Each structure stands twice: as C-alpha cells, then as structure tokens.
Amino acid sequence: MPPIKNKDFCSKSIAKTAVFGIPFSLGLALALSSLINCRQCGGCEREARRVFVAQEDVETIAKYINSTQEVVRGMMHIEGEHMIMPCPFYKNGCSIHPVKPIACKIYPLFQYPDGRLAVSLECQAGIDMHNLLSMEKL
C-alpha cells in the first residue's frame, strides 16, 4: 500500500480521548495497534462519525464479500475518501474484520486535530493502549 499522508483517518468526538505528545504517523499507529487485540466491542462504531477508506480498502472488501467496488462504495456511504457512519459491516462484531479499512485497523488510535497521536478510551483496547503508552493506569 502506498504511503498515506495527512489523511483525516477518523473524525470522532473527543470527550473520552487521551492525547499524547507524539506526532501522529500511520507507521507508528500500525505498529502500536499490532500490540493490542481488537475485541470487536463496537467502540469504534459508537464514536466515529466518518472514517477514511482508501481505494485499496474498497477493492479488498469487494473481493472479500464477492461484490463490486460500486456496491461496496454504496453500502459504505462513501463520500470522497470517507465512509459516513454507521458501518454496514458491523453487526455484533465486524463482519469484514480480516480486511477492514486502514482507519479501522489502527483504531483506537487516531490523529488528533492538532496532529498528535490520540487514543479513544471508548473501548478496552483503547484503555489498554493508553496504559501501554503512559505511566498512568486507567
């Protein structure tokens, strides 16, 4: 996958968010997200309003569900490069978990509006990440 620069990966409310003094980078977010396990709790589904979806994600999802890219774009309500939530693939867990979009892969991490790395505290994986990155335990 080619590098993605300065994308709004996840537009969400920031009430239950921890922000770190670390600049956001996709590589860092992917590396950190590999350290925790998604429990498919739906925290992302509850919090995100729009989620970045790369063209490669659309192609992969279309193949995974044996459909066309046009159908996937329609199902996901994609406007430009962002899916408007709710996600049609979340029903008591993510039905496309193995091929979920890059923004979903890095959740609960996301880019705070000022460019710093942030973590949502809406799910246990986010709390685990917070505890991993800080000296304070939640």
DSSP file (Angstrom, degrees, kcal/mol; ACC not computed):
  #  RESIDUE AA STRUCTURE BP1 BP2  ACC     N-H-->O    O-->H-N    N-H-->O    O-->H-N    TCO  KAPPA ALPHA  PHI   PSI    X-CA   Y-CA   Z-CA
    1    1 A M              0   0    0      0, 0.0     3,-0.1     0, 0.0     0, 0.0   0.000 360.0 360.0 360.0 132.6    0.0    0.0    0.0
    2    2 A P        -     0   0    0      0, 0.0     0, 0.0     0, 0.0     0, 0.0  -0.313 360.0 -84.8 -67.7 155.6    1.4    3.4   -0.9
    3    3 A P        -     0   0    0      0, 0.0     2,-0.5     0, 0.0     0, 0.0  -0.310  39.0-144.6 -61.8 143.2    2.1    5.9    1.9
    4    4 A I        -     0   0    0     -3,-0.1     2,-0.4     3,-0.0    22,-0.3  -0.949  16.4-159.3-111.3 125.7   -0.9    7.9    3.0
    5    5 A K        -     0   0    0     -2,-0.5    20,-0.0     1,-0.2     0, 0.0  -0.892  58.6 -15.9-114.6 136.0   -0.2   11.5    4.1
    6    6 A N  S    S+     0   0    0     -2,-0.4     2,-0.3     1,-0.2    -1,-0.2   0.823  81.5 162.0  49.8  45.1   -2.2   13.9    6.2
    7    7 A K        -     0   0    0     -3,-0.2     2,-1.4    45,-0.0    -1,-0.2  -0.693  48.2-123.4 -92.4 147.9   -5.5   12.0    6.0
    8    8 A D        +     0   0    0     -2,-0.3     3,-0.2     1,-0.2    44,-0.2  -0.760  37.0 179.4 -84.6  91.6   -8.3   12.5    8.4
    9    9 A F        +     0   0    0     -2,-1.4    43,-2.4     1,-0.3     2,-0.3   0.870  64.6   5.8 -69.2 -37.2   -8.5    8.8    9.4
   10   10 A C  E     -A   51   0A   0     41,-0.2     2,-0.7   101,-0.2    -1,-0.3  -0.873  59.1-158.8-154.2 113.7  -11.3    9.1   11.9
   11   11 A S  E     +A   50   0A   0     39,-2.3    38,-3.1    -2,-0.3    39,-1.1  -0.844  39.0 145.5 -92.3 117.4  -13.5   12.1   12.7
   12   12 A K  E     -A   48   0A   0     -2,-0.7    36,-0.2    36,-0.2     2,-0.1  -0.913  54.3 -82.3-145.9 167.7  -14.9   11.5   16.2
   13   13 A S        -     0   0    0     34,-0.8     3,-0.1    -2,-0.3    36,-0.0  -0.413  33.5-150.0 -69.2 155.7  -16.0   13.2   19.4
   14   14 A I    >   +     0   0    0      1,-0.1     3,-0.7    -2,-0.1    -1,-0.1   0.208  64.2 106.5-117.0  16.1  -13.0   13.8   21.7
   15   15 A A  T 3  S+     0   0    0      1,-0.3     2,-0.6   105,-0.0    -1,-0.1   0.894  88.7  36.6 -64.3 -40.3  -14.6   13.7   25.1
   16   16 A K  T 3  S+     0   0    0     -3,-0.1   105,-3.2     2,-0.0     2,-0.4  -0.566  95.3 120.3-112.8  67.1  -13.1   10.3   26.0
   17   17 A T  E <   -D  120   0B   0     -3,-0.7     2,-0.5    -2,-0.6   103,-0.2  -0.977  50.2-150.2-133.9 140.4   -9.8   10.7   24.4
   18   18 A A  E     -D  119   0B   0    101,-2.7   101,-2.6    -2,-0.4     2,-0.5  -0.955  17.5-158.7-107.6 130.5   -6.2   10.6   25.6
   19   19 A V  E     -D  118   0B   0     -2,-0.5     2,-0.3    99,-0.2    99,-0.2  -0.928   5.0-155.9-113.4 131.9   -3.8   12.8   23.6
   20   20 A F  E     -     0   0B   0     97,-2.9     2,-0.6    -2,-0.5    97,-0.2  -0.691  27.9-116.7-105.0 158.0    0.0   12.1   23.7
   21   21 A G  E    S+     0   0B   0     -2,-0.3    97,-0.1    95,-0.1    -1,-0.0  -0.117  83.6 107.4 -82.8  38.2    2.8   14.5   22.9
   22   22 A I  E    S-     0   0B   0     -2,-0.6    95,-3.3    95,-0.3    -2,-0.2  -0.965  76.0-116.9-118.9 129.0    3.8   12.3   20.0
   23   23 A P  E     -D  116   0B   0      0, 0.0    93,-0.3     0, 0.0     2,-0.2  -0.421  37.9-110.5 -63.1 139.1    3.3   13.4   16.4
   24   24 A F        +     0   0    0     91,-3.0     2,-0.3    88,-0.1     3,-0.1  -0.478  42.6 169.4 -69.7 136.8    0.8   11.1   14.6
   25   25 A S     >  -     0   0    0     -2,-0.2     4,-2.5     1,-0.1     5,-0.2  -0.977  37.4-133.9-143.7 143.4    2.2    8.8   11.9
   26   26 A L  H  > S+     0   0    0     -2,-0.3     4,-2.8   -22,-0.3     5,-0.2   0.897 107.3  54.5 -62.3 -40.9    0.5    6.0   10.1
   27   27 A G  H  > S+     0   0    0      1,-0.2     4,-2.2     2,-0.2    -1,-0.2   0.918 110.5  45.6 -59.4 -44.3    3.5    3.7   10.5
   28   28 A L  H  > S+     0   0    0      2,-0.2     4,-2.9     1,-0.2     5,-0.2   0.927 112.7  50.7 -64.1 -45.1    3.6    4.3   14.3
   29   29 A A  H  X S+     0   0    0     -4,-2.5     4,-2.6     1,-0.2    -2,-0.2   0.907 111.3  48.1 -61.2 -42.5   -0.1    3.8   14.6
   30   30 A L  H  X S+     0   0    0     -4,-2.8     4,-1.2     2,-0.2    -1,-0.2   0.913 113.0  48.3 -63.9 -42.2    0.0    0.5   12.7
   31   31 A A  H  < S+     0   0    0     -4,-2.2     3,-0.3    -5,-0.2     4,-0.3   0.931 114.9  44.7 -64.6 -44.9    3.0   -0.7   14.8
   32   32 A L  H >< S+     0   0    0     -4,-2.9     3,-1.8     1,-0.2     4,-0.3   0.896 108.9  56.0 -66.4 -39.6    1.2    0.2   18.1
   33   33 A S  H >< S+     0   0    0     -4,-2.6     3,-1.0     1,-0.3    -1,-0.2   0.775  97.5  64.0 -66.4 -23.4   -2.1   -1.3   17.0
   34   34 A S  T 3< S+     0   0    0     -4,-1.2    -1,-0.3    -3,-0.3    -2,-0.2   0.649  93.6  64.3 -72.3 -11.9   -0.4   -4.6   16.4
   35   35 A L  T <  S+     0   0    0     -3,-1.8     2,-0.3    -4,-0.3    -1,-0.2   0.597 103.1  49.6 -85.9 -12.0    0.4   -4.7   20.1
   36   36 A I  S <  S-     0   0    0     -3,-1.0     2,-0.5    -4,-0.3    89,-0.1  -0.854  79.5-123.1-125.5 161.6   -3.2   -4.9   21.2
   37   37 A N        -     0   0    0     -2,-0.3     2,-0.4     2,-0.0    -3,-0.1  -0.896  19.5-127.2-109.0 130.3   -6.2   -7.0   20.2
   38   38 A C        -     0   0    0     -2,-0.5    67,-0.0     1,-0.1    69,-0.0  -0.589  15.9-165.7 -69.3 128.5   -9.4   -5.7   18.8
   39   39 A R        -     0   0    0     -2,-0.4    -1,-0.1    54,-0.0    -2,-0.0   0.378  34.6-124.9 -95.9   2.3  -12.2   -7.2   20.9
   40   40 A Q        +     0   0    0      1,-0.1    -2,-0.1    53,-0.1    57,-0.0   0.907  58.1 151.4  52.5  46.3  -14.9   -6.1   18.4
   41   41 A C        -     0   0    0     52,-0.1    -1,-0.1     1,-0.0    51,-0.0   0.644  60.2-116.7 -82.2 -16.4  -16.7   -4.3   21.2
   42   42 A G  S  > S+     0   0    0      3,-0.0     4,-2.3    50,-0.0     5,-0.2   0.522  74.8 130.4  91.7   6.1  -18.2   -1.6   18.9
   43   43 A G  H  > S+     0   0    0      1,-0.2     4,-1.9     2,-0.2     5,-0.2   0.903  77.1  49.4 -57.9 -40.8  -16.4    1.4   20.5
   44   44 A C  H  > S+     0   0    0      1,-0.2     4,-2.4     2,-0.2    -1,-0.2   0.901 109.4  51.5 -63.9 -41.0  -15.4    2.5   17.0
   45   45 A E  H  4 S+     0   0    0      1,-0.2    -2,-0.2     2,-0.2    -1,-0.2   0.869 112.5  46.0 -64.4 -37.8  -18.9    2.1   15.7
   46   46 A R  H  < S+     0   0    0     -4,-2.3    -1,-0.2     1,-0.1    -2,-0.2   0.844 122.1  34.1 -73.3 -34.1  -20.3    4.3   18.6
   47   47 A E  H  < S+     0   0    0     -4,-1.9   -34,-0.8    -5,-0.2    -2,-0.2   0.860  94.2  84.0 -96.6 -39.7  -17.7    7.0   18.4
   48   48 A A  E  <  -A   12   0A   0     -4,-2.4   -36,-0.2    -5,-0.2     3,-0.1  -0.404  42.2-177.1 -74.3 141.9  -16.6    7.6   14.7
   49   49 A R  E    S+     0   0A   0    -38,-3.1    36,-2.3     1,-0.4     2,-0.3   0.730  77.0   5.7-102.6 -34.5  -18.7    9.8   12.5
   50   50 A R  E     -AB  11  84A   0    -39,-1.1   -39,-2.3    34,-0.2    -1,-0.4  -0.985  68.3-158.2-150.5 145.3  -16.7    9.3    9.3
   51   51 A V  E     -AB  10  83A   0     32,-2.1    32,-3.3    -2,-0.3   -41,-0.2  -0.980  24.5-112.8-132.2 133.9  -13.8    7.1    8.6
   52   52 A F  E     - B   0  82A   0    -43,-2.4    51,-0.7    -2,-0.4     2,-0.4  -0.436  32.1-172.5 -64.0 132.7  -11.1    7.3    5.9
   53   53 A V        -     0   0    0     28,-3.3     2,-0.1    -2,-0.1    -1,-0.0  -0.958  11.8-147.0-131.7 113.1  -11.4    4.4    3.3
   54   54 A A     >  -     0   0    0     -2,-0.4     4,-1.8     1,-0.1     3,-0.5  -0.372  26.4-114.1 -74.2 156.1   -8.6    4.1    0.8
   55   55 A Q  H  > S+     0   0    0      1,-0.2     4,-2.4     2,-0.2     5,-0.2   0.873 119.7  57.9 -56.9 -37.6   -9.4    2.8   -2.7
   56   56 A E  H  > S+     0   0    0      1,-0.2     4,-2.4     2,-0.2    -1,-0.2   0.861 103.2  53.4 -61.4 -35.8   -7.3   -0.3   -1.9
   57   57 A D  H  > S+     0   0    0     -3,-0.5     4,-2.8     2,-0.2     5,-0.2   0.926 108.0  49.8 -63.6 -44.7   -9.7   -0.9    1.0
   58   58 A V  H  X S+     0   0    0     -4,-1.8     4,-2.5     1,-0.2    -2,-0.2   0.924 112.0  48.2 -60.2 -45.3  -12.7   -0.8   -1.3
   59   59 A E  H  X S+     0   0    0     -4,-2.4     4,-2.1     2,-0.2    -1,-0.2   0.930 113.6  46.5 -61.0 -46.4  -11.1   -3.2   -3.7
   60   60 A T  H  X S+     0   0    0     -4,-2.4     4,-2.3     1,-0.2    -2,-0.2   0.906 113.3  48.3 -64.8 -42.9  -10.1   -5.7   -1.0
   61   61 A I  H  X S+     0   0    0     -4,-2.8     4,-2.5     2,-0.2    -1,-0.2   0.912 109.0  54.0 -64.8 -42.2  -13.6   -5.5    0.7
   62   62 A A  H  <>S+     0   0    0     -4,-2.5     5,-3.0    -5,-0.2     4,-0.4   0.922 111.7  44.6 -58.7 -45.0  -15.3   -6.1   -2.7
   63   63 A K  H ><5S+     0   0    0     -4,-2.1     3,-0.8     3,-0.2    -1,-0.2   0.911 111.8  53.8 -63.9 -41.6  -13.2   -9.2   -3.3
   64   64 A Y  H 3<5S+     0   0    0     -4,-2.3    -2,-0.2     1,-0.3    -1,-0.2   0.879 116.9  35.7 -62.9 -40.0  -13.8  -10.4    0.3
   65   65 A I  T 3<5S-     0   0    0     -4,-2.5    -1,-0.3    -5,-0.1    -2,-0.2   0.348 111.9-118.6 -97.3   7.7  -17.6  -10.1    0.0
   66   66 A N  T < 5S+     0   0    0     -3,-0.8     2,-0.2    -4,-0.4    -3,-0.2   0.952  75.3 110.9  57.5  54.7  -17.7  -11.2   -3.6
   67   67 A S      < -     0   0    0     -5,-3.0     2,-0.2    -6,-0.1    -1,-0.2  -0.698  69.0 -83.7-139.5-170.4  -19.2   -8.0   -4.9
   68   68 A T     >  -     0   0    0     -2,-0.2     4,-2.2    -3,-0.1     5,-0.1  -0.660  30.9-118.1-102.1 160.6  -18.2   -4.9   -6.9
   69   69 A Q  H  > S+     0   0    0     -2,-0.2     4,-2.9     1,-0.2     5,-0.2   0.867 115.3  56.2 -62.3 -36.5  -16.5   -1.8   -5.8
   70   70 A E  H  > S+     0   0    0      2,-0.2     4,-2.2     1,-0.2    -1,-0.2   0.910 107.6  47.6 -63.7 -42.0  -19.5    0.3   -6.7
   71   71 A V  H  > S+     0   0    0      2,-0.2     4,-2.9     1,-0.2    -1,-0.2   0.926 112.6  49.2 -64.6 -44.0  -21.7   -1.8   -4.5
   72   72 A V  H  X S+     0   0    0     -4,-2.2     4,-2.5     2,-0.2    -2,-0.2   0.932 110.1  50.8 -61.9 -46.2  -19.2   -1.6   -1.6
   73   73 A R  H  <>S+     0   0    0     -4,-2.9     5,-2.0     1,-0.2     4,-0.4   0.904 113.5  46.3 -58.1 -41.6  -19.0    2.2   -2.0
   74   74 A G  H ><5S+     0   0    0     -4,-2.2     3,-1.0    -5,-0.2    -2,-0.2   0.924 112.3  49.1 -66.8 -44.7  -22.8    2.5   -1.9
   75   75 A M  H 3<5S+     0   0    0     -4,-2.9    -2,-0.2     1,-0.2    -1,-0.2   0.882 114.3  46.0 -60.6 -39.0  -23.1    0.2    1.1
   76   76 A M  T 3<5S-     0   0    0     -4,-2.5     8,-0.6    -5,-0.2    -1,-0.2   0.434 104.2-129.4 -87.4   0.8  -20.5    2.1    3.0
   77   77 A H  T < 5 -     0   0    0     -3,-1.0     7,-1.7    -4,-0.4     2,-0.5   0.939  36.3-169.0  50.3  53.5  -21.9    5.5    2.1
   78   78 A I  E   < -C   83   0A   0     -5,-2.0     2,-0.5     5,-0.2     5,-0.3  -0.633  14.8-174.1 -81.7 124.6  -18.5    6.7    0.9
   79   79 A E  E >   -C   82   0A   0      3,-3.1     3,-2.0    -2,-0.5     2,-0.6  -0.976  68.3 -41.9-116.3 114.3  -18.2   10.5    0.2
   80   80 A G  T 3  S-     0   0    0     -2,-0.5    -2,-0.1     1,-0.3     3,-0.0  -0.565 127.3 -24.4  66.9-113.1  -14.9   11.3   -1.3
   81   81 A E  T 3  S+     0   0    0     -2,-0.6   -28,-3.3     2,-0.0     2,-0.4   0.182 122.4  86.6-114.0  14.3  -12.5    9.2    0.7
   82   82 A H  E <   -BC  52  79A   0     -3,-2.0    -3,-3.1   -30,-0.3     2,-0.5  -0.950  65.2-139.5-125.7 136.9  -14.6    8.8    3.9
   83   83 A M  E     -BC  51  78A   0    -32,-3.3   -32,-2.1    -2,-0.4     2,-0.6  -0.760  22.7-135.0 -85.5 131.5  -17.3    6.4    4.9
   84   84 A I  E     -B   50   0A   0     -7,-1.7   -34,-0.2    -8,-0.6   -35,-0.1  -0.796  45.2 -88.2 -87.7 125.1  -20.2    8.1    6.7
   85   85 A M  S    S+     0   0    0    -36,-2.3     2,-0.2    -2,-0.6   -40,-0.0  -0.334  94.5  72.5 -74.1 155.7  -21.0    6.0    9.7
   86   86 A P  S    S-     0   0    0      0, 0.0    -2,-0.1     0, 0.0   -41,-0.1   0.389  76.6-132.0 -82.4 158.2  -22.7    3.7   10.8
   87   87 A C    >   -     0   0    0     -2,-0.2     3,-1.3     1,-0.1   -11,-0.1  -0.626   3.2-146.9 -78.9 129.9  -20.7    1.0    9.1
   88   88 A P  T 3  S+     0   0    0      0, 0.0    -1,-0.1     0, 0.0   -12,-0.1   0.638  95.8  60.6 -72.0 -11.1  -22.9   -1.6    7.3
   89   89 A F  T 3  S+     0   0    0      1,-0.1     6,-3.0     5,-0.0     2,-0.8   0.410  81.9  92.2 -97.1   2.2  -20.4   -4.3    8.1
   90   90 A Y  B <   +F   94   0C   0     -3,-1.3     2,-0.3     4,-0.2     4,-0.2  -0.854  39.9 145.2-101.6 107.9  -20.7   -4.0   11.9
   91   91 A K  S    S-     0   0    0      2,-2.5   -49,-0.0    -2,-0.8    -2,-0.0  -0.846  88.5 -32.3-140.0  99.3  -23.4   -6.3   13.3
   92   92 A N  S    S-     0   0    0     -2,-0.3     2,-0.2   -51,-0.0    -2,-0.1   0.880 140.6  -4.5  53.7  39.1  -22.5   -7.7   16.7
   93   93 A G  S    S-     0   0    0    -52,-0.0    -2,-2.5   -51,-0.0     2,-0.6  -0.514 105.1 -60.5 125.7 164.6  -18.9   -7.6   15.6
   94   94 A C  B >   -F   90   0C   0     -4,-0.2     3,-1.0    -2,-0.2    -4,-0.2  -0.687  35.8-164.6 -84.5 118.7  -17.1   -6.7   12.3
   95   95 A S  T 3  S+     0   0    0     -6,-3.0    -1,-0.1    -2,-0.6    -5,-0.1   0.581  92.7  42.3 -79.7  -8.9  -18.1   -9.0    9.5
   96   96 A I  T >  S+     0   0    0     -7,-0.3     3,-2.2     1,-0.1     4,-0.4  -0.004  73.5 137.2-120.4  27.4  -15.1   -7.9    7.4
   97   97 A H  G X   +     0   0    0     -3,-1.0     3,-1.0     1,-0.3    -1,-0.1   0.814  67.9  54.8 -46.9 -44.1  -12.5   -7.9   10.3
   98   98 A P  G 3  S+     0   0    0      0, 0.0    -1,-0.3     0, 0.0    -2,-0.1   0.761 123.0  27.6 -64.9 -21.6   -9.7   -9.6    8.2
   99   99 A V  G <  S+     0   0    0     -3,-2.2    -2,-0.2   -38,-0.0   -38,-0.1   0.084  85.8 148.1-125.8  22.5   -9.9   -6.9    5.5
  100  100 A K    <   -     0   0    0     -3,-1.0     5,-0.1    -4,-0.4    -3,-0.1  -0.176  57.2 -84.5 -61.1 154.5  -11.2   -3.8    7.4
  101  101 A P    >>  -     0   0    0      0, 0.0     4,-1.9     0, 0.0     3,-0.7  -0.100  39.7-106.2 -58.9 158.1  -10.1   -0.4    6.3
  102  102 A I  H 3> S+     0   0    0      1,-0.3     4,-1.7     2,-0.2     5,-0.2   0.849 120.1  56.2 -55.9 -39.4   -6.8    1.1    7.5
  103  103 A A  H 3> S+     0   0    0    -51,-0.7     4,-0.9     1,-0.2    -1,-0.3   0.864 108.9  47.8 -63.4 -34.5   -8.6    3.5    9.8
  104  104 A C  H <4 S+     0   0    0     -3,-0.7    -1,-0.2   -52,-0.2    -2,-0.2   0.828 106.9  57.4 -73.6 -32.1  -10.3    0.6   11.5
  105  105 A K  H  < S+     0   0    0     -4,-1.9    -2,-0.2     1,-0.2    -1,-0.2   0.856 111.8  40.8 -66.5 -34.3   -7.0   -1.3   11.7
  106  106 A I  H >< S+     0   0    0     -4,-1.7     3,-2.7     2,-0.1    -1,-0.2   0.633  94.0 145.7 -90.9 -13.1   -5.4    1.5   13.7
  107  107 A Y  T 3<  +     0   0    0     -4,-0.9     3,-0.1     1,-0.4    12,-0.1  -0.413  57.1  40.5 -61.3 135.2   -8.4    2.2   15.9
  108  108 A P  T 3  S+     0   0    0      0, 0.0    12,-2.6     0, 0.0    -1,-0.4  -0.937 112.6  73.3 -91.6   9.1   -8.5    3.1   18.8
  109  109 A L  E <   +E  119   0B   0     -3,-2.7     2,-0.3    10,-0.2    10,-0.2  -0.601  60.4 154.4 -82.6 148.1   -5.6    5.3   17.7
  110  110 A F  E     -E  118   0B   0      8,-2.1     8,-2.3    -2,-0.2     2,-0.6  -0.970  47.5 -87.1-161.2 170.5   -6.2    8.3   15.5
  111  111 A Q  E     -E  117   0B   0     -2,-0.3  -101,-0.2     6,-0.2     6,-0.2  -0.778  39.2-138.1 -90.2 119.5   -4.8   11.6   14.6
  112  112 A Y    >   -     0   0    0      4,-3.0     3,-2.8    -2,-0.6   -88,-0.1  -0.378  31.8-102.5 -67.9 153.8   -5.9   14.4   16.9
  113  113 A P  T 3  S+     0   0    0      0, 0.0    -1,-0.1     0, 0.0    -2,-0.0   0.777 122.7  54.6 -53.0 -28.3   -6.8   17.7   15.1
  114  114 A D  T 3  S-     0   0    0      2,-0.1    -2,-0.1     1,-0.0    -3,-0.0   0.381 124.2-101.4 -88.9   7.1   -3.5   19.3   16.1
  115  115 A G  S <  S+     0   0    0     -3,-2.8   -91,-3.0     1,-0.3     2,-0.1   0.424  80.1 128.0  94.7  -0.9   -1.5   16.4   14.5
  116  116 A R  E     -D   23   0B   0    -93,-0.3    -4,-3.0     1,-0.1    -1,-0.3  -0.483  67.5 -96.9 -86.7 160.3   -0.7   14.5   17.7
  117  117 A L  E     - E   0 111B   0    -95,-3.3   -97,-2.9   -97,-0.2   -95,-0.3  -0.574  48.6-180.0 -72.5 133.5   -1.3   10.8   18.3
  118  118 A A  E     -DE  19 110B   0     -8,-2.3    -8,-2.1    -2,-0.3     2,-0.4  -0.922  17.2-151.4-134.2 159.9   -4.5   10.2   20.3
  119  119 A V  E     -DE  18 109B   0   -101,-2.6  -101,-2.7    -2,-0.3     2,-0.3  -0.999  17.5-128.1-134.9 134.3   -6.4    7.2   21.6
  120  120 A S  E     -D   17   0B   0    -12,-2.6     3,-0.4    -2,-0.4  -103,-0.2  -0.614   8.6-158.3 -77.4 137.1  -10.1    6.7   22.2
  121  121 A L        +     0   0    0   -105,-3.2  -104,-0.1    -2,-0.3    -1,-0.1   0.062  68.6 101.1-101.9  23.1  -11.0    5.5   25.6
  122  122 A E  S    S+     0   0    0   -106,-0.2     2,-0.3   -14,-0.1    -1,-0.2   0.515  82.4  39.8 -84.9  -6.3  -14.3    4.1   24.4
  123  123 A C  S  > S-     0   0    0     -3,-0.4     4,-1.9     1,-0.1     3,-0.4  -0.944  85.9-111.5-140.2 162.0  -13.2    0.5   24.2
  124  124 A Q  H  > S+     0   0    0     -2,-0.3     4,-2.8     1,-0.2     5,-0.2   0.853 116.8  58.3 -62.7 -34.8  -11.0   -1.8   26.3
  125  125 A A  H  > S+     0   0    0      1,-0.2     4,-2.3     2,-0.2    -1,-0.2   0.883 106.1  50.1 -62.2 -37.2   -8.3   -1.9   23.5
  126  126 A G  H  > S+     0   0    0     -3,-0.4     4,-2.6     2,-0.2    -2,-0.2   0.894 110.8  48.1 -66.3 -41.0   -8.1    1.9   23.8
  127  127 A I  H  X S+     0   0    0     -4,-1.9     4,-2.6     2,-0.2    11,-0.3   0.911 111.5  50.8 -65.3 -42.0   -7.7    1.7   27.6
  128  128 A D  H  X S+     0   0    0     -4,-2.8     4,-1.9     2,-0.2    -2,-0.2   0.915 111.5  48.2 -60.1 -42.8   -5.0   -1.0   27.1
  129  129 A M  H  X S+     0   0    0     -4,-2.3     4,-2.4     2,-0.2    -2,-0.2   0.917 110.3  51.3 -65.4 -43.5   -3.2    1.3   24.6
  130  130 A H  H  X S+     0   0    0     -4,-2.6     4,-1.6     1,-0.2    -2,-0.2   0.938 111.0  48.2 -57.0 -47.1   -3.4    4.2   27.0
  131  131 A N  H  < S+     0   0    0     -4,-2.6    -1,-0.2     1,-0.2    -2,-0.2   0.840 111.7  50.5 -64.4 -33.1   -1.9    2.1   29.8
  132  132 A L  H  < S+     0   0    0     -4,-1.9    -1,-0.2     1,-0.2    -2,-0.2   0.878 116.3  40.1 -70.0 -39.0    0.8    0.9   27.4
  133  133 A L  H  < S+     0   0    0     -4,-2.4     2,-0.3    -5,-0.1    -2,-0.2   0.592 115.8  49.1 -90.0 -11.9    1.8    4.4   26.3
  134  134 A S  S  < S-     0   0    0     -4,-1.6  -114,-0.0     2,-0.2     0, 0.0  -0.790  73.3-127.4-126.2 168.0    1.5    6.2   29.6
  135  135 A M  S    S+     0   0    0     -2,-0.3     2,-0.4     2,-0.1    -4,-0.1   0.619  89.0  85.7 -85.0 -14.9    2.7    5.8   33.2
  136  136 A E        -     0   0    0     -6,-0.2     2,-0.4     2,-0.0    -2,-0.2  -0.728  69.9-146.3 -91.2 134.5   -0.9    6.2   34.4
  137  137 A K              0   0    0     -2,-0.4    -9,-0.1     1,-0.1    -2,-0.1  -0.838 360.0 360.0 -97.8 135.4   -3.2    3.2   34.6
  138  138 A L              0   0    0     -2,-0.4    -1,-0.1   -11,-0.3   -10,-0.1   0.430 360.0 360.0 -91.1 360.0   -6.9    3.8   33.9
